[in-house]
């Protein structure tokens, strides 16, 4: 059996983004362009993303196995 390493931050972020995209992509823009040329979530969507991220991160952390 081989061990794999998972980046918890990246996985939680990807899962939260997938869920945001699935539920909010129809018609409503979830992004805004800020003054320095970057695209980011709207304030409302960022708040939802943060909650989803926290939920997924906690789930990932609680499913870790102990090293043998």
C-alpha positions in Angstrom: 0.0 0.0 0.0 1.4 3.4 -1.0 0.9 6.7 0.8 -0.3 9.7 -1.1 0.0 13.3 0.0 -3.0 15.6 -0.3 -2.8 19.3 -0.1 -5.8 20.0 2.2 -6.0 23.7 1.4 -6.0 23.1 -2.4 -8.5 20.3 -2.2 -10.9 22.2 0.1 -10.6 25.2 -2.3 -11.3 23.1 -5.4 -14.3 21.5 -3.8 -15.8 24.8 -2.7 -15.2 26.3 -6.1 -16.9 23.4 -7.9 -19.9 23.7 -5.7 -20.1 27.5 -6.2 -19.8 27.0 -10.0 -22.5 24.4 -10.0 -25.1 26.4 -8.1 -24.4 30.0 -9.2 -23.2 29.8 -12.8 -26.7 30.1 -14.4 -27.1 33.7 -15.5 -25.7 35.5 -12.4 -22.1 36.6 -12.5 -20.1 35.2 -9.6 -17.1 37.3 -10.5 -16.1 40.9 -10.5 -13.0 42.6 -11.9 -11.1 44.7 -9.4 -9.0 47.8 -10.1 -5.7 46.0 -10.5 -7.0 43.7 -13.3 -7.7 40.6 -11.2 -10.9 38.7 -11.2 -12.4 37.7 -7.9 -15.7 36.4 -6.4 -18.3 39.0 -5.6 -18.5 39.7 -1.8 -21.6 37.6 -1.4 -20.1 34.6 -3.3 -16.8 35.0 -1.4 -18.7 34.6 1.9 -20.4 31.5 0.6 -17.1 30.2 -0.7 -15.5 30.8 2.8 -18.2 28.7 4.5 -17.9 25.9 2.0 -14.1 26.0 2.3 -14.3 25.7 6.1 -16.7 22.8 5.8 -14.6 20.9 3.3 -11.3 21.6 5.1 -12.7 20.3 8.4 -14.1 17.2 6.7 -10.7 16.5 5.1 -8.9 17.0 8.4 -11.2 14.7 10.3 -10.7 11.9 7.7 -6.9 11.8 8.1 -5.4 8.4 9.0 -2.6 8.0 11.5 0.9 7.4 10.2 2.0 3.8 10.9 
